Amino acid sequence: MDVILIIILLVFGVLFGIIGSVAGIGGGALHMSLMILLFIPIDEARNTSSFIIVLFSGIAFISYYKQGKVDIKLSLIFAGFALLGSITATIFFIFLPIDNTALKIIIASVILTSGLNMIRKAFTSLKLERLNNSNEIQFSFDSFDHKTNLKKAIPLFFLTGFVAYLCGIGGGMLFVPILSILLEMPIHFSTAISTTMIFFIGIYNAAVRMAIGKIHYLIGILIGIGAILGSLYGAKLSKKIHKHTLQFFVAVILIGLAIRMYFIA
């Protein structure tokens, strides 16, 4: 492999790792965009993306856990519903083909809507905070009520797991809005829990892809090394970003990825 290509893969891996860990997304759409530009077939790019996601999300999960932003039990509950979606997708696509172009447009539209809703919520939250002139209430998993809207979130987690397997993405583009908007979890914790969920379901997705699909391991490892380094910095960086700033950042990432997905072949 050319030295210049190795450097490119490492550098982009670092950038993807920073964005992924701060925004709480697996970065699958970013990985695939780069690999498609390198003329890797989309199916192989998806498989390789699943491999990369596990490499970097595991490190980011450990970092967030040390920061006290992850509740393992809660993450496993949410990830369990998403995993059911991934398993269903595995079985479904063994027997029935699907028009990936149509599904891609639907996914991109959902992500775009989620990003726009997050911007709206950030503006509303910022306005209320200024009017009340009060400090943010300290969040605690012990007092967090996840059961109120869990019934509404379950089908969305399932759908996200289904989409994550199909498209080779981590699912964070949908996990973060579900956690922050529907379950009303603070954005810093939403991105941390999302990263944890991505790691748990990513183990299954990557294992299946490695068993039945073609993976470009060298490319995946190089991007993965960069992503790991980037995720370590990104997890620390997220602590220094104000809640509303992070909400806007995540929303912009979601909208940008959605628009980019419309043009991925």
Buried (B, 14 or more C-beta within 10 A) or exposed (E): EEEEEEEBBBEBBBBBBBBBBBBBBBBBBBBBBBBBEEEBEBEBBBBBBBBBBBBBBBBBBBBBBEBEBBBEEBBEBBBBBBBBBBBBBBEEEEEEEEEBEEEBEEBBEBBBBBBBBBBEBBEEBBEEBEEEEEEEEEEEBEEBEBEEBBEEBBEBBBBBBBBBBBBBBBBBBBBBBBBBBBBBBBBBBBBBBBBBBBBBBBBBBBEBBBEEBEBBEEBBBBBBBBBBBBBBBBBEBBEEBEBBEBBBBBBBBBBBBBEBBEEBE
